Amino acid sequence: MRTCRHGCRAVDTLEPLELTAETEAQWHLLAKAAMDEGRLAVAERCYAALGDVARASYLHQASATPLSSAAALFVWGLWFLWQLMVQFVANACRFAPC
């Protein structure tokens, strides 16, 4: 279960099993692999099975968000550039002769 390529099959295999230390470790491995590959629905199911309601809820909301990761990165980049401009203007005004 190192890869999440067959995440749905792995979830189907783990779901009927009782939650023991071994299956809990498998759920954690699958969740990490799913997060690494950006498969939020699989990771959400893993954390729900582990009882991590907060993380499962967050992943559910994140996967339902219409912004793609590229759009989110673009918005973050714009915010970052805005902050740089604000700092530049603040520093320029501070050193300007009165």
VOGUTI-210932 format. One line per 10 residues: their letters; for each residue x, y, z of N, C-alpha, C. Coordinates in pm, whole numbers. Atoms other than C-alpha are relative to their C-alpha. Layout:
REM residues N
a	X Y Z X Y Z X Y Z | ...
This chain:
REM residues 98
mrtcrhgcra	81 -119 0 0 0 0 85 126 0 | -88 -115 3 290 234 -57 -49 104 -99 | 47 -95 99 129 390 -359 -151 13 8 | 144 -26 -5 -213 542 -387 -61 -16 -139 | 52 19 135 -254 445 -751 -129 -80 4 | 120 82 -15 -509 189 -642 -64 31 135 | 51 -43 -130 -639 392 -348 -137 -54 32 | 135 49 -26 -1000 286 -389 2 -148 37 | -9 142 -31 -905 -79 -387 58 -21 140 | -59 9 -133 -691 -27 -77 -102 36 107
vdtleplelt	104 -39 -95 -977 151 100 -102 -113 13 | 96 110 -3 -1215 -131 3 55 -119 77 | -61 111 -72 -968 -381 148 4 29 150 | -16 -34 -142 -918 -195 477 -133 23 72 | 125 -37 -66 -1277 -90 545 -65 -112 82 | 68 102 -81 -1420 -425 658 83 -52 119 | -86 50 -107 -1124 -493 888 -20 79 128 | 9 -64 -131 -1135 -419 1259 121 93 17 | -109 -96 -19 -924 -119 1365 94 -50 109 | -104 45 -92 -614 -269 1524 122 89 -23
aeteaqwhll	-123 -79 18 -264 -126 1557 54 -17 -142 | -52 26 135 -169 -291 1228 -83 69 -108 | 85 -65 100 -470 -167 1030 7 152 13 | -15 -144 -20 -432 177 1185 126 51 -71 | -124 -37 70 -74 188 1056 -21 -1 -151 | 29 7 143 -200 84 712 -84 120 -46 | 80 -118 33 -463 361 716 89 125 -6 | -90 -115 0 -191 612 806 89 2 -124 | -84 8 120 35 490 525 -79 38 -125 | 83 -32 115 -248 509 276 -36 148 -3
akaamdegrl	32 -143 -7 -345 858 396 119 84 -46 | -120 -75 41 12 981 354 23 -11 -150 | -18 19 144 40 829 7 -104 79 -79 | 107 -73 68 -294 981 -92 27 150 4 | -32 -142 -9 -188 1324 34 117 37 -90 | -115 -26 86 144 1300 -149 -40 8 -147 | 45 1 139 -42 1229 -473 -117 95 -25 | 108 -95 18 -314 1490 -412 -137 -64 -14 | 131 68 7 -596 1235 -388 -73 24 130 | 62 -46 -124 -797 1421 -128 -115 -88 45
avaercyaal	114 84 -38 -1102 1194 -137 46 -127 70 | -54 121 -64 -894 887 -51 56 35 137 | -56 -42 -129 -708 1075 223 -111 33 99 | 115 -31 -86 -1040 1202 360 -59 -128 59 | 56 127 -48 -1172 845 385 93 -66 102 | -97 58 -93 -852 732 558 -9 66 137 | 6 -71 -127 -870 1001 823 -134 -20 69 | 130 30 -60 -1240 935 875 3 -137 67 | -11 134 -59 -1162 568 938 84 2 127 | -86 -11 -118 -895 671 1187 -65 82 112
gdvarasylh	70 -79 -100 -1143 894 1369 49 144 9 | -49 -137 4 -964 1219 1280 -102 85 -75 | 114 -69 61 -1284 1412 1218 41 137 -55 | -40 -134 44 -1119 1753 1192 74 -5 -133 | -77 10 124 -873 1645 923 -88 -49 -114 | 90 51 103 -1138 1449 732 -94 110 -48 | 90 -110 36 -1373 1749 741 73 105 -83 | -78 -98 76 -1099 1984 622 26 -50 -143 | -27 54 134 -1010 1753 332 -127 -4 -84 | 128 -1 72 -1378 1724 241 -28 140 -56
qasatplssa	23 -137 44 -1407 2103 224 101 40 -107 | -103 -36 98 -1078 2136 35 -27 -64 -135 | 27 66 128 -1181 1883 -228 -126 55 -66 | 122 -58 56 -1518 2057 -271 21 143 -49 | -28 -137 40 -1355 2397 -328 20 6 -151 | -12 -5 145 -1390 2502 -692 136 48 -49 | -132 -46 44 -1044 2660 -700 93 -119 -18 | -101 103 20 -786 2434 -849 126 42 75 | -123 -34 -71 -445 2419 -691 78 108 -75 | -69 -103 78 -305 2629 -976 -62 137 25
aalfvwglwf	66 -127 -26 -565 2899 -918 29 47 142 | -31 -37 -137 -501 2892 -544 143 53 9 | -138 -46 1 -128 2927 -607 10 139 -63 | 1 -131 65 -196 3221 -840 -50 107 97 | 55 -96 -96 -409 3395 -575 102 27 110 | -102 -18 -102 -141 3334 -313 115 84 -53 | -108 -78 62 122 3474 -551 -36 147 -9 | 44 -140 6 -82 3790 -603 6 64 138 | -3 -53 -137 -117 3835 -227 145 27 41 | -141 -16 -34 258 3785 -185 60 122 -68
lwqlmvqfva	-50 -118 71 338 4044 -454 -55 128 59 | 60 -117 -64 96 4287 -291 76 34 129 | -74 -24 -123 277 4243 40 139 58 -28 | -130 -56 38 612 4309 -130 -11 147 -39 | 18 -140 41 479 4629 -286 -28 89 120 | 29 -78 -120 343 4749 47 128 25 78 | -127 -17 -71 680 4688 212 92 96 -74 | -84 -89 80 860 4864 -73 -42 145 18 | 50 -137 -15 638 5172 -48 26 49 142 | -24 -41 -138 668 5175 332 147 36 21
nacrfapc	-143 -29 -13 1048 5162 310 38 124 -80 | -31 -117 83 1060 5421 29 -46 128 69 | 50 -117 -71 849 5663 234 83 30 123 | -79 -18 -121 1063 5608 539 132 69 -30 | -129 -58 36 1383 5707 357 -11 125 -89 | 18 -117 85 1233 5988 148 30 127 80 | -25 -126 -72 1352 6340 237 -130 74 25 | 122 -74 -38 1091 6548 413 3 142 -49
